[in-house]
């Protein structure tokens, strides 16, 4: 069952499961038989690393969204408790709850910043997109892949992207 559109991007409590995802649809080689050999070679070289970086990006994106939702919901509860403190000004327990929840949210916000989920997500997404770019440039035989040693250049590009560098 699919999630409703309103919750489609809502983070899940569990990290996303790895899925077999390649750059091109499996039917692409059948649709373009002239490129079948190049597609198979590019899938062999780029495919596993693309799948790994794409999955890592999805995991970090889910973690970041989960952190943000937790902070937003916590501040909403904190606001409600502040209102409750105003209504029951002669009671101590709402003030104590406000202080404890405020401390926990401060700690959660600080921890979210130190875990750097957004930065890690963006780094992994950049790697996946660079791999995808190398894949398509290899298939089109343009730029650095217009030469005879284009397969070794693709291999070097995958290694460079894996290290977080721009392929040369």
C-alpha positions, 0 to 999 in steps of 0.5 A: 500500500502506498502512502498518501501524498501528504505523507510521501516524503515523511521520514520512516522510523527505519532506514530505507531498505537497499534496493536494486537500482541501476542508472538505466532501466533494465529494458534500455539495452533491449530498446537500444541494441547498438548500446547494449555492450556499452550499457552492460559494461557501464552497469558493471563498472558504475552500477554497484558504486551508484547503488551504494551511494544512492542508498547511503544518500537515501538513508542520510536523507531519511535520518535528517528528515526524522531529526527535523520532524522530531524537533518540529513536533517537540517544539509544538508540544513545548508551545502547548506546555507553555500555554498550559503553564500560563493557564495553571500559573499556580502549578509547578509541573507544567513549568518543570515539563517545559524546562525538561522538554526545552533541555531535551530539544536543545540537546536533540538540535545540537546532536542533529547538527553534530551528526551532520546528516544533511551534509552527509546526505548531500555528499552522497547525493553528489557522488551518486549524481557524478556517477550517473553523469560519468555513466551517461557521458561514457554511453555518449562517448563524449568528453574524456570518454571519446578516446580509445582508453575510455573504459580505464577512464571510467574506472578511474572516474568511479574511484575518484568519485568514491574518494569524493573527488571530481573525476578528471 
